[in-house]
Amino acid sequence: MSTEAILGPVRATSPRKPGAANVTSSYSSLLKTVREAGLLRRHRTFYILTFSFLVIALLGCVTGFVLLRESWFQLLIAGALGIILTQFAFLAHEASHRQVFESGRANDRAGRFLAAGIVGISYSWWMTKHTRHHANPNQVTKDPDIEIDTISFIEEDAAKAKGLQALITRKQGYLFFPLLMLEGINLHALSFKTLFGPGKVDGRAAEISMIVARVGLYLAAIFLFLPVGMAFAFLGVQLAVFGVYMGASFAPNHKGMPIIPADMKLDFLRKQVLTSRNVRGFGMATFMGGLNYQIEHHLFPSMPRPALARARVIVREHCETQQVPYTETTLLQSYAIVIEYLNRVGLSARDPFDCPAAANFRRR
């Protein structure tokens, strides 16, 4: 993406209504309004009920798994399990942001148990990566979520793609959701790589113990109860659903929003609002674990999920006053934007002779 394309939306916010507060300092007044409205108070009852419901759903899957035995209907259990584990991951994400308990230690204990003990991914790895993302969303060299993996999120990375990687990159928008079926495996692999790799990892021993026990018991149950082929199918469906659901919940929030150059300085309010996108629609807060209110989540990371809807009204009005663009779409619109954006970035990986004019020149 060109510098002009990036700076356009930012520059467009420069004019302010007469008497409007300076954008740099306006976040303080917004935070004060939100705090006085009581939107930063903890909602422990909500999280207790949500956790209880998910535990009951998980036990229901276990019961169904035992009763069905050697039946291909087990794949329905696998799909349901992928959804339930994603919902547990949402709770771990909220604990990591100190949304559940007042105590940071209590949140970390809960988040580590949910992430490592139930979902099977490293809480410390997630915390390190996600904290960097929140500090500098969509900023080149600073946000790990736009670093090249299988997908290229900036044109400079796409242009470096070679061989099979280049073929994927050219159509990466269309391939994005199919590739997410492998994201569950990727998340588990990255967790093991971090926990068993060099460098400091908070709670390394506890996480290794929980993840190894969780993975061991899970695999043992699947392969002891089911024939080998069915067991692999069960595992594949569960990981595919988990990966797609996770990716489909996190991708709409920032992909296709402005990419900030590494050397650009932005005030906190603009940095968070200009790079984030909300998703509106019935039931989105449950489906996306509150991530549909991405703007409010980035402005107030410790705000509990039940308060985000009320905060949205306050934040929208504040952004309108400051003439800071506030982006909100439906879920399907957000997916269309993501696909179009990734395909546009992927054009940088094309062969220069793919251009018809260049091809004609080559044939002469």
Secondary structure by P-SEA (a helix, b strand, c coil): ccccccaaaaaaaccccccccccccaaaaaaaaaaaacccccaaaaaaaaaaaaaaaaaaaaaaaaaaccccaaaaaaaaaaaaaaaaaaaaaaaaaccccccaaaaaaaaaaaacccccccaaaaaaaaaaaaacccccccccccccccccccaaaaaaccaaaaaaaacccccccccccaaaaaaaaaaaaaaaccccccaaaaaaaaaaaaaaaaaaaaaaaccaaaaaaaaaaaaaaaaaaaaaaccccccccccccccccccaaaaaaaabbbbbccccccccccccaaaaaaacccccccaaaaaaaaaaaaaaaaccbbbbbcaaaaaaaaaaaaaaaacccccccccaaaaaaaac
